[in-house]
Amino acid sequence: EEVDDQLAKFKDPWTTASFFAKVISQDFDALGFSIDWRREFTTADKEYNKFIEWQYQKFMEKGYIKQGNYPLLYCPK
């Protein structure tokens, strides 16, 4: 494939996440890390998001976090 065709695929966040997840696991294996890859997930997985939502709810119930207006630095471009 042409370089431009390959780069175009990375416009999709899921493709980008999947690509780098494979790269990271290969790098960790090459470094000799002993990781059980059977429980692999990404932040885009529904099960992961459900856990995060549950966790936020628990933190809010316990008063560990609160919703409010805070300054945020960002570039609109």
PyMOL Python script that loads the backbone (N, CA, C, O; Angstrom):
from pymol import cmd

cmd.read_pdbstr("""\
ATOM      1  N   GLU A   1       0.836  -1.191   0.000  1.00  0.00           N
ATOM      2  CA  GLU A   1       0.000   0.000   0.000  1.00  0.00           C
ATOM      3  C   GLU A   1       0.875   1.246   0.000  1.00  0.00           C
ATOM      4  O   GLU A   1       2.021   1.236   0.450  1.00  0.00           O
ATOM      5  N   GLU A   2       0.311   2.278  -0.503  1.00  0.00           N
ATOM      6  CA  GLU A   2       1.012   3.550  -0.505  1.00  0.00           C
ATOM      7  C   GLU A   2       1.001   4.130   0.908  1.00  0.00           C
ATOM      8  O   GLU A   2       0.120   3.829   1.713  1.00  0.00           O
ATOM      9  N   VAL A   3       1.974   4.946   1.183  1.00  0.00           N
ATOM     10  CA  VAL A   3       2.078   5.568   2.503  1.00  0.00           C
ATOM     11  C   VAL A   3       0.826   6.383   2.813  1.00  0.00           C
ATOM     12  O   VAL A   3       0.313   6.327   3.930  1.00  0.00           O
ATOM     13  N   ASP A   4       0.337   7.131   1.846  1.00  0.00           N
ATOM     14  CA  ASP A   4      -0.859   7.951   2.070  1.00  0.00           C
ATOM     15  C   ASP A   4      -2.070   7.098   2.426  1.00  0.00           C
ATOM     16  O   ASP A   4      -2.881   7.490   3.265  1.00  0.00           O
ATOM     17  N   ASP A   5      -2.197   5.935   1.793  1.00  0.00           N
ATOM     18  CA  ASP A   5      -3.308   5.031   2.104  1.00  0.00           C
ATOM     19  C   ASP A   5      -3.207   4.522   3.537  1.00  0.00           C
ATOM     20  O   ASP A   5      -4.204   4.442   4.254  1.00  0.00           O
ATOM     21  N   GLN A   6      -1.991   4.182   3.938  1.00  0.00           N
ATOM     22  CA  GLN A   6      -1.800   3.692   5.304  1.00  0.00           C
ATOM     23  C   GLN A   6      -2.073   4.797   6.316  1.00  0.00           C
ATOM     24  O   GLN A   6      -2.718   4.560   7.337  1.00  0.00           O
ATOM     25  N   LEU A   7      -1.590   5.995   6.040  1.00  0.00           N
ATOM     26  CA  LEU A   7      -1.816   7.110   6.958  1.00  0.00           C
ATOM     27  C   LEU A   7      -3.294   7.453   7.075  1.00  0.00           C
ATOM     28  O   LEU A   7      -3.756   7.834   8.151  1.00  0.00           O
ATOM     29  N   ALA A   8      -4.032   7.323   5.994  1.00  0.00           N
ATOM     30  CA  ALA A   8      -5.468   7.626   6.013  1.00  0.00           C
ATOM     31  C   ALA A   8      -6.212   6.731   6.995  1.00  0.00           C
ATOM     32  O   ALA A   8      -7.204   7.152   7.590  1.00  0.00           O
ATOM     33  N   LYS A   9      -5.744   5.505   7.167  1.00  0.00           N
ATOM     34  CA  LYS A   9      -6.388   4.580   8.100  1.00  0.00           C
ATOM     35  C   LYS A   9      -6.328   5.088   9.535  1.00  0.00           C
ATOM     36  O   LYS A   9      -7.195   4.764  10.346  1.00  0.00           O
ATOM     37  N   PHE A  10      -5.310   5.882   9.851  1.00  0.00           N
ATOM     38  CA  PHE A  10      -5.126   6.357  11.218  1.00  0.00           C
ATOM     39  C   PHE A  10      -6.049   7.520  11.578  1.00  0.00           C
ATOM     40  O   PHE A  10      -5.982   8.043  12.690  1.00  0.00           O
ATOM     41  N   LYS A  11      -6.901   7.924  10.650  1.00  0.00           N
ATOM     42  CA  LYS A  11      -7.914   8.927  10.977  1.00  0.00           C
ATOM     43  C   LYS A  11      -8.982   8.327  11.879  1.00  0.00           C
ATOM     44  O   LYS A  11      -9.653   9.042  12.624  1.00  0.00           O
ATOM     45  N   ASP A  12      -9.133   7.016  11.807  1.00  0.00           N
ATOM     46  CA  ASP A  12     -10.095   6.310  12.653  1.00  0.00           C
ATOM     47  C   ASP A  12      -9.441   6.001  13.999  1.00  0.00           C
ATOM     48  O   ASP A  12      -8.438   5.288  14.034  1.00  0.00           O
ATOM     49  N   PRO A  13      -9.978   6.515  15.106  1.00  0.00           N
ATOM     50  CA  PRO A  13      -9.361   6.290  16.418  1.00  0.00           C
ATOM     51  C   PRO A  13      -9.224   4.811  16.784  1.00  0.00           C
ATOM     52  O   PRO A  13      -8.237   4.413  17.402  1.00  0.00           O
ATOM     53  N   TRP A  14     -10.214   3.994  16.402  1.00  0.00           N
ATOM     54  CA  TRP A  14     -10.159   2.567  16.744  1.00  0.00           C
ATOM     55  C   TRP A  14      -8.982   1.886  16.044  1.00  0.00           C
ATOM     56  O   TRP A  14      -8.304   1.051  16.642  1.00  0.00           O
ATOM     57  N   THR A  15      -8.739   2.240  14.779  1.00  0.00           N
ATOM     58  CA  THR A  15      -7.608   1.685  14.033  1.00  0.00           C
ATOM     59  C   THR A  15      -6.295   2.077  14.698  1.00  0.00           C
ATOM     60  O   THR A  15      -5.393   1.252  14.844  1.00  0.00           O
ATOM     61  N   THR A  16      -6.195   3.334  15.098  1.00  0.00           N
ATOM     62  CA  THR A  16      -4.983   3.818  15.755  1.00  0.00           C
ATOM     63  C   THR A  16      -4.755   3.077  17.071  1.00  0.00           C
ATOM     64  O   THR A  16      -3.646   2.618  17.343  1.00  0.00           O
ATOM     65  N   ALA A  17      -5.800   2.962  17.883  1.00  0.00           N
ATOM     66  CA  ALA A  17      -5.672   2.274  19.169  1.00  0.00           C
ATOM     67  C   ALA A  17      -5.286   0.811  18.976  1.00  0.00           C
ATOM     68  O   ALA A  17      -4.421   0.302  19.690  1.00  0.00           O
ATOM     69  N   SER A  18      -5.910   0.136  18.031  1.00  0.00           N
ATOM     70  CA  SER A  18      -5.595  -1.276  17.771  1.00  0.00           C
ATOM     71  C   SER A  18      -4.160  -1.447  17.298  1.00  0.00           C
ATOM     72  O   SER A  18      -3.462  -2.367  17.725  1.00  0.00           O
ATOM     73  N   PHE A  19      -3.727  -0.561  16.419  1.00  0.00           N
ATOM     74  CA  PHE A  19      -2.361  -0.643  15.904  1.00  0.00           C
ATOM     75  C   PHE A  19      -1.347  -0.515  17.038  1.00  0.00           C
ATOM     76  O   PHE A  19      -0.446  -1.344  17.167  1.00  0.00           O
ATOM     77  N   PHE A  20      -1.496   0.523  17.857  1.00  0.00           N
ATOM     78  CA  PHE A  20      -0.509   0.750  18.903  1.00  0.00           C
ATOM     79  C   PHE A  20      -0.623  -0.254  20.044  1.00  0.00           C
ATOM     80  O   PHE A  20       0.366  -0.510  20.731  1.00  0.00           O
ATOM     81  N   ALA A  21      -1.803  -0.828  20.262  1.00  0.00           N
ATOM     82  CA  ALA A  21      -1.934  -1.885  21.267  1.00  0.00           C
ATOM     83  C   ALA A  21      -1.081  -3.086  20.871  1.00  0.00           C
ATOM     84  O   ALA A  21      -0.429  -3.694  21.720  1.00  0.00           O
ATOM     85  N   LYS A  22      -1.085  -3.429  19.586  1.00  0.00           N
ATOM     86  CA  LYS A  22      -0.252  -4.543  19.103  1.00  0.00           C
ATOM     87  C   LYS A  22       1.228  -4.209  19.234  1.00  0.00           C
ATOM     88  O   LYS A  22       2.027  -5.050  19.647  1.00  0.00           O
ATOM     89  N   VAL A  23       1.591  -2.982  18.881  1.00  0.00           N
ATOM     90  CA  VAL A  23       2.996  -2.565  18.971  1.00  0.00           C
ATOM     91  C   VAL A  23       3.474  -2.630  20.419  1.00  0.00           C
ATOM     92  O   VAL A  23       4.566  -3.126  20.697  1.00  0.00           O
ATOM     93  N   ILE A  24       2.658  -2.130  21.332  1.00  0.00           N
ATOM     94  CA  ILE A  24       3.038  -2.124  22.745  1.00  0.00           C
ATOM     95  C   ILE A  24       3.196  -3.545  23.266  1.00  0.00           C
ATOM     96  O   ILE A  24       4.158  -3.837  23.977  1.00  0.00           O
ATOM     97  N   SER A  25       2.262  -4.437  22.924  1.00  0.00           N
ATOM     98  CA  SER A  25       2.376  -5.813  23.419  1.00  0.00           C
ATOM     99  C   SER A  25       3.613  -6.499  22.845  1.00  0.00           C
ATOM    100  O   SER A  25       4.270  -7.267  23.549  1.00  0.00           O
ATOM    101  N   GLN A  26       3.941  -6.237  21.580  1.00  0.00           N
ATOM    102  CA  GLN A  26       5.162  -6.804  20.990  1.00  0.00           C
ATOM    103  C   GLN A  26       6.409  -6.253  21.684  1.00  0.00           C
ATOM    104  O   GLN A  26       7.353  -6.995  21.957  1.00  0.00           O
ATOM    105  N   ASP A  27       6.410  -4.959  21.966  1.00  0.00           N
ATOM    106  CA  ASP A  27       7.550  -4.351  22.657  1.00  0.00           C
ATOM    107  C   ASP A  27       7.717  -4.927  24.059  1.00  0.00           C
ATOM    108  O   ASP A  27       8.835  -5.229  24.476  1.00  0.00           O
ATOM    109  N   PHE A  28       6.614  -5.079  24.786  1.00  0.00           N
ATOM    110  CA  PHE A  28       6.690  -5.643  26.132  1.00  0.00           C
ATOM    111  C   PHE A  28       7.203  -7.078  26.099  1.00  0.00           C
ATOM    112  O   PHE A  28       8.011  -7.471  26.940  1.00  0.00           O
ATOM    113  N   ASP A  29       6.735  -7.862  25.129  1.00  0.00           N
ATOM    114  CA  ASP A  29       7.231  -9.233  24.983  1.00  0.00           C
ATOM    115  C   ASP A  29       8.729  -9.235  24.691  1.00  0.00           C
ATOM    116  O   ASP A  29       9.472 -10.042  25.249  1.00  0.00           O
ATOM    117  N   ALA A  30       9.172  -8.330  23.815  1.00  0.00           N
ATOM    118  CA  ALA A  30      10.594  -8.248  23.463  1.00  0.00           C
ATOM    119  C   ALA A  30      11.445  -7.849  24.665  1.00  0.00           C
ATOM    120  O   ALA A  30      12.602  -8.256  24.776  1.00  0.00           O
ATOM    121  N   LEU A  31      10.869  -7.053  25.563  1.00  0.00           N
ATOM    122  CA  LEU A  31      11.590  -6.646  26.771  1.00  0.00           C
ATOM    123  C   LEU A  31      11.571  -7.726  27.846  1.00  0.00           C
ATOM    124  O   LEU A  31      12.238  -7.600  28.873  1.00  0.00           O
ATOM    125  N   GLY A  32      10.806  -8.787  27.609  1.00  0.00           N
ATOM    126  CA  GLY A  32      10.761  -9.895  28.558  1.00  0.00           C
ATOM    127  C   GLY A  32       9.728  -9.724  29.655  1.00  0.00           C
ATOM    128  O   GLY A  32       9.778 -10.433  30.660  1.00  0.00           O
ATOM    129  N   PHE A  33       8.791  -8.798  29.488  1.00  0.00           N
ATOM    130  CA  PHE A  33       7.745  -8.615  30.485  1.00  0.00           C
ATOM    131  C   PHE A  33       6.841  -9.840  30.481  1.00  0.00           C
ATOM    132  O   PHE A  33       6.515 -10.378  29.423  1.00  0.00           O
ATOM    133  N   SER A  34       6.445 -10.270  31.657  1.00  0.00           N
ATOM    134  CA  SER A  34       5.546 -11.411  31.779  1.00  0.00           C
ATOM    135  C   SER A  34       4.134 -10.882  32.015  1.00  0.00           C
ATOM    136  O   SER A  34       3.759 -10.570  33.146  1.00  0.00           O
ATOM    137  N   ILE A  35       3.365 -10.786  30.952  1.00  0.00           N
ATOM    138  CA  ILE A  35       2.028 -10.197  31.021  1.00  0.00           C
ATOM    139  C   ILE A  35       1.009 -11.206  30.508  1.00  0.00           C
ATOM    140  O   ILE A  35       1.213 -11.848  29.478  1.00  0.00           O
ATOM    141  N   ASP A  36      -0.083 -11.335  31.240  1.00  0.00           N
ATOM    142  CA  ASP A  36      -1.181 -12.199  30.819  1.00  0.00           C
ATOM    143  C   ASP A  36      -2.066 -11.399  29.867  1.00  0.00           C
ATOM    144  O   ASP A  36      -2.881 -10.590  30.311  1.00  0.00           O
ATOM    145  N   TRP A  37      -1.913 -11.618  28.570  1.00  0.00           N
ATOM    146  CA  TRP A  37      -2.632 -10.847  27.558  1.00  0.00           C
ATOM    147  C   TRP A  37      -4.065 -11.325  27.358  1.00  0.00           C
ATOM    148  O   TRP A  37      -4.779 -10.774  26.521  1.00  0.00           O
ATOM    149  N   ARG A  38      -4.506 -12.345  28.110  1.00  0.00           N
ATOM    150  CA  ARG A  38      -5.878 -12.829  27.956  1.00  0.00           C
ATOM    151  C   ARG A  38      -6.902 -11.798  28.422  1.00  0.00           C
ATOM    152  O   ARG A  38      -8.063 -11.857  28.018  1.00  0.00           O
ATOM    153  N   ARG A  39      -6.485 -10.855  29.268  1.00  0.00           N
ATOM    154  CA  ARG A  39      -7.415  -9.854  29.792  1.00  0.00           C
ATOM    155  C   ARG A  39      -7.119  -8.475  29.211  1.00  0.00           C
ATOM    156  O   ARG A  39      -7.241  -7.463  29.902  1.00  0.00           O
ATOM    157  N   GLU A  40      -6.740  -8.443  27.967  1.00  0.00           N
ATOM    158  CA  GLU A  40      -6.389  -7.194  27.298  1.00  0.00           C
ATOM    159  C   GLU A  40      -7.646  -6.370  26.995  1.00  0.00           C
ATOM    160  O   GLU A  40      -8.685  -6.926  26.638  1.00  0.00           O
ATOM    161  N   PHE A  41      -7.548  -5.054  27.136  1.00  0.00           N
ATOM    162  CA  PHE A  41      -8.657  -4.168  26.808  1.00  0.00           C
ATOM    163  C   PHE A  41      -8.113  -2.808  26.394  1.00  0.00           C
ATOM    164  O   PHE A  41      -6.942  -2.498  26.612  1.00  0.00           O
ATOM    165  N   THR A  42      -8.975  -2.010  25.799  1.00  0.00           N
ATOM    166  CA  THR A  42      -8.634  -0.624  25.486  1.00  0.00           C
ATOM    167  C   THR A  42      -9.691   0.270  26.120  1.00  0.00           C
ATOM    168  O   THR A  42     -10.748  -0.205  26.535  1.00  0.00           O
ATOM    169  N   THR A  43      -9.405   1.550  26.192  1.00  0.00           N
ATOM    170  CA  THR A  43     -10.363   2.481  26.777  1.00  0.00           C
ATOM    171  C   THR A  43     -11.601   2.658  25.907  1.00  0.00           C
ATOM    172  O   THR A  43     -12.561   3.300  26.333  1.00  0.00           O
ATOM    173  N   ALA A  44     -11.599   2.110  24.709  1.00  0.00           N
ATOM    174  CA  ALA A  44     -12.771   2.187  23.832  1.00  0.00           C
ATOM    175  C   ALA A  44     -13.716   1.007  24.029  1.00  0.00           C
ATOM    176  O   ALA A  44     -14.813   1.001  23.469  1.00  0.00           O
ATOM    177  N   ASP A  45     -13.315   0.013  24.810  1.00  0.00           N
ATOM    178  CA  ASP A  45     -14.163  -1.158  25.037  1.00  0.00           C
ATOM    179  C   ASP A  45     -15.341  -0.800  25.947  1.00  0.00           C
ATOM    180  O   ASP A  45     -15.174  -0.085  26.935  1.00  0.00           O
ATOM    181  N   LYS A  46     -16.531  -1.302  25.608  1.00  0.00           N
ATOM    182  CA  LYS A  46     -17.735  -0.994  26.380  1.00  0.00           C
ATOM    183  C   LYS A  46     -17.615  -1.444  27.836  1.00  0.00           C
ATOM    184  O   LYS A  46     -18.050  -0.735  28.743  1.00  0.00           O
ATOM    185  N   GLU A  47     -17.025  -2.620  28.061  1.00  0.00           N
ATOM    186  CA  GLU A  47     -16.885  -3.120  29.422  1.00  0.00           C
ATOM    187  C   GLU A  47     -16.019  -2.185  30.260  1.00  0.00           C
ATOM    188  O   GLU A  47     -16.312  -1.946  31.432  1.00  0.00           O
ATOM    189  N   TYR A  48     -14.960  -1.661  29.664  1.00  0.00           N
ATOM    190  CA  TYR A  48     -14.077  -0.729  30.360  1.00  0.00           C
ATOM    191  C   TYR A  48     -14.837   0.553  30.692  1.00  0.00           C
ATOM    192  O   TYR A  48     -14.734   1.064  31.807  1.00  0.00           O
ATOM    193  N   ASN A  49     -15.595   1.070  29.736  1.00  0.00           N
ATOM    194  CA  ASN A  49     -16.350   2.299  29.971  1.00  0.00           C
ATOM    195  C   ASN A  49     -17.383   2.116  31.074  1.00  0.00           C
ATOM    196  O   ASN A  49     -17.587   3.021  31.884  1.00  0.00           O
ATOM    197  N   LYS A  50     -18.037   0.962  31.118  1.00  0.00           N
ATOM    198  CA  LYS A  50     -19.007   0.701  32.179  1.00  0.00           C
ATOM    199  C   LYS A  50     -18.324   0.713  33.542  1.00  0.00           C
ATOM    200  O   LYS A  50     -18.884   1.226  34.511  1.00  0.00           O
ATOM    201  N   PHE A  51     -17.120   0.152  33.623  1.00  0.00           N
ATOM    202  CA  PHE A  51     -16.381   0.155  34.878  1.00  0.00           C
ATOM    203  C   PHE A  51     -16.037   1.584  35.295  1.00  0.00           C
ATOM    204  O   PHE A  51     -16.186   1.939  36.465  1.00  0.00           O
ATOM    205  N   ILE A  52     -15.581   2.401  34.353  1.00  0.00           N
ATOM    206  CA  ILE A  52     -15.218   3.783  34.663  1.00  0.00           C
ATOM    207  C   ILE A  52     -16.440   4.570  35.128  1.00  0.00           C
ATOM    208  O   ILE A  52     -16.352   5.349  36.076  1.00  0.00           O
ATOM    209  N   GLU A  53     -17.587   4.367  34.461  1.00  0.00           N
ATOM    210  CA  GLU A  53     -18.813   5.043  34.887  1.00  0.00           C
ATOM    211  C   GLU A  53     -19.182   4.635  36.308  1.00  0.00           C
ATOM    212  O   GLU A  53     -19.546   5.485  37.120  1.00  0.00           O
ATOM    213  N   TRP A  54     -19.092   3.348  36.613  1.00  0.00           N
ATOM    214  CA  TRP A  54     -19.383   2.858  37.964  1.00  0.00           C
ATOM    215  C   TRP A  54     -18.423   3.488  38.970  1.00  0.00           C
ATOM    216  O   TRP A  54     -18.835   3.919  40.047  1.00  0.00           O
ATOM    217  N   GLN A  55     -17.139   3.538  38.609  1.00  0.00           N
ATOM    218  CA  GLN A  55     -16.126   4.093  39.498  1.00  0.00           C
ATOM    219  C   GLN A  55     -16.391   5.579  39.774  1.00  0.00           C
ATOM    220  O   GLN A  55     -16.316   6.015  40.923  1.00  0.00           O
ATOM    221  N   TYR A  56     -16.694   6.345  38.747  1.00  0.00           N
ATOM    222  CA  TYR A  56     -17.012   7.764  38.936  1.00  0.00           C
ATOM    223  C   TYR A  56     -18.214   7.933  39.856  1.00  0.00           C
ATOM    224  O   TYR A  56     -18.203   8.793  40.737  1.00  0.00           O
ATOM    225  N   GLN A  57     -19.240   7.128  39.662  1.00  0.00           N
ATOM    226  CA  GLN A  57     -20.432   7.206  40.502  1.00  0.00           C
ATOM    227  C   GLN A  57     -20.079   6.958  41.964  1.00  0.00           C
ATOM    228  O   GLN A  57     -20.537   7.687  42.844  1.00  0.00           O
ATOM    229  N   LYS A  58     -19.276   5.946  42.226  1.00  0.00           N
ATOM    230  CA  LYS A  58     -18.870   5.638  43.600  1.00  0.00           C
ATOM    231  C   LYS A  58     -18.055   6.781  44.201  1.00  0.00           C
ATOM    232  O   LYS A  58     -18.260   7.147  45.358  1.00  0.00           O
ATOM    233  N   PHE A  59     -17.136   7.345  43.425  1.00  0.00           N
ATOM    234  CA  PHE A  59     -16.324   8.460  43.919  1.00  0.00           C
ATOM    235  C   PHE A  59     -17.193   9.680  44.230  1.00  0.00           C
ATOM    236  O   PHE A  59     -16.962  10.378  45.217  1.00  0.00           O
ATOM    237  N   MET A  60     -18.196   9.932  43.378  1.00  0.00           N
ATOM    238  CA  MET A  60     -19.095  11.065  43.630  1.00  0.00           C
ATOM    239  C   MET A  60     -19.923  10.822  44.889  1.00  0.00           C
ATOM    240  O   MET A  60     -20.108  11.732  45.696  1.00  0.00           O
ATOM    241  N   GLU A  61     -20.422   9.595  45.059  1.00  0.00           N
ATOM    242  CA  GLU A  61     -21.208   9.263  46.247  1.00  0.00           C
ATOM    243  C   GLU A  61     -20.400   9.469  47.518  1.00  0.00           C
ATOM    244  O   GLU A  61     -20.945   9.899  48.535  1.00  0.00           O
ATOM    245  N   LYS A  62     -19.113   9.168  47.474  1.00  0.00           N
ATOM    246  CA  LYS A  62     -18.261   9.294  48.656  1.00  0.00           C
ATOM    247  C   LYS A  62     -17.681  10.699  48.821  1.00  0.00           C
ATOM    248  O   LYS A  62     -16.982  10.978  49.795  1.00  0.00           O
ATOM    249  N   GLY A  63     -17.977  11.584  47.861  1.00  0.00           N
ATOM    250  CA  GLY A  63     -17.499  12.955  47.956  1.00  0.00           C
ATOM    251  C   GLY A  63     -16.048  13.141  47.552  1.00  0.00           C
ATOM    252  O   GLY A  63     -15.453  14.177  47.848  1.00  0.00           O
ATOM    253  N   TYR A  64     -15.469  12.155  46.883  1.00  0.00           N
ATOM    254  CA  TYR A  64     -14.068  12.252  46.461  1.00  0.00           C
ATOM    255  C   TYR A  64     -13.896  13.166  45.250  1.00  0.00           C
ATOM    256  O   TYR A  64     -12.828  13.744  45.049  1.00  0.00           O
ATOM    257  N   ILE A  65     -14.956  13.296  44.442  1.00  0.00           N
ATOM    258  CA  ILE A  65     -14.911  14.189  43.282  1.00  0.00           C
ATOM    259  C   ILE A  65     -16.203  14.988  43.244  1.00  0.00           C
ATOM    260  O   ILE A  65     -17.224  14.565  43.786  1.00  0.00           O
ATOM    261  N   LYS A  66     -16.147  16.136  42.605  1.00  0.00           N
ATOM    262  CA  LYS A  66     -17.355  16.938  42.464  1.00  0.00           C
ATOM    263  C   LYS A  66     -17.356  17.623  41.114  1.00  0.00           C
ATOM    264  O   LYS A  66     -16.304  17.916  40.545  1.00  0.00           O
ATOM    265  N   GLN A  67     -18.549  17.873  40.614  1.00  0.00           N
ATOM    266  CA  GLN A  67     -18.711  18.534  39.329  1.00  0.00           C
ATOM    267  C   GLN A  67     -18.673  20.037  39.552  1.00  0.00           C
ATOM    268  O   GLN A  67     -19.236  20.546  40.521  1.00  0.00           O
ATOM    269  N   GLY A  68     -18.004  20.743  38.646  1.00  0.00           N
ATOM    270  CA  GLY A  68     -17.926  22.192  38.768  1.00  0.00           C
ATOM    271  C   GLY A  68     -17.344  22.815  37.516  1.00  0.00           C
ATOM    272  O   GLY A  68     -17.081  22.130  36.528  1.00  0.00           O
ATOM    273  N   ASN A  69     -17.149  24.109  37.571  1.00  0.00           N
ATOM    274  CA  ASN A  69     -16.538  24.845  36.469  1.00  0.00           C
ATOM    275  C   ASN A  69     -15.081  25.112  36.804  1.00  0.00           C
ATOM    276  O   ASN A  69     -14.771  25.675  37.854  1.00  0.00           O
ATOM    277  N   TYR A  70     -14.198  24.711  35.920  1.00  0.00           N
ATOM    278  CA  TYR A  70     -12.769  24.853  36.139  1.00  0.00           C
ATOM    279  C   TYR A  70     -12.116  25.356  34.857  1.00  0.00           C
ATOM    280  O   TYR A  70     -12.592  25.059  33.761  1.00  0.00           O
ATOM    281  N   PRO A  71     -11.018  26.121  34.986  1.00  0.00           N
ATOM    282  CA  PRO A  71     -10.330  26.581  33.769  1.00  0.00           C
ATOM    283  C   PRO A  71      -9.702  25.400  33.035  1.00  0.00           C
ATOM    284  O   PRO A  71      -9.207  24.460  33.655  1.00  0.00           O
ATOM    285  N   LEU A  72      -9.731  25.464  31.720  1.00  0.00           N
ATOM    286  CA  LEU A  72      -9.179  24.394  30.897  1.00  0.00           C
ATOM    287  C   LEU A  72      -8.420  25.013  29.738  1.00  0.00           C
ATOM    288  O   LEU A  72      -8.973  25.819  28.990  1.00  0.00           O
ATOM    289  N   LEU A  73      -7.165  24.642  29.586  1.00  0.00           N
ATOM    290  CA  LEU A  73      -6.358  25.129  28.482  1.00  0.00           C
ATOM    291  C   LEU A  73      -6.529  24.200  27.289  1.00  0.00           C
ATOM    292  O   LEU A  73      -6.382  22.985  27.421  1.00  0.00           O
ATOM    293  N   TYR A  74      -6.834  24.757  26.136  1.00  0.00           N
ATOM    294  CA  TYR A  74      -6.971  23.953  24.919  1.00  0.00           C
ATOM    295  C   TYR A  74      -6.804  24.854  23.704  1.00  0.00           C
ATOM    296  O   TYR A  74      -6.906  26.077  23.797  1.00  0.00           O
ATOM    297  N   CYS A  75      -6.551  24.240  22.590  1.00  0.00           N
ATOM    298  CA  CYS A  75      -6.426  24.960  21.328  1.00  0.00           C
ATOM    299  C   CYS A  75      -7.661  24.656  20.480  1.00  0.00           C
ATOM    300  O   CYS A  75      -7.919  23.488  20.190  1.00  0.00           O
ATOM    301  N   PRO A  76      -8.425  25.661  20.077  1.00  0.00           N
ATOM    302  CA  PRO A  76      -9.641  25.405  19.301  1.00  0.00           C
ATOM    303  C   PRO A  76      -9.378  25.033  17.846  1.00  0.00           C
ATOM    304  O   PRO A  76     -10.320  24.729  17.114  1.00  0.00           O
ATOM    305  N   LYS A  77      -8.139  25.049  17.418  1.00  0.00           N
ATOM    306  CA  LYS A  77      -7.832  24.743  16.009  1.00  0.00           C
ATOM    307  C   LYS A  77      -7.637  23.270  15.784  1.00  0.00           C
ATOM    308  O   LYS A  77      -7.374  22.848  14.658  1.00  0.00           O
TER     309      LYS A  77
END
""", "prot")
cmd.dss("prot")
cmd.show_as("cartoon", "prot")
cmd.util.cbc("prot")
cmd.orient("prot")
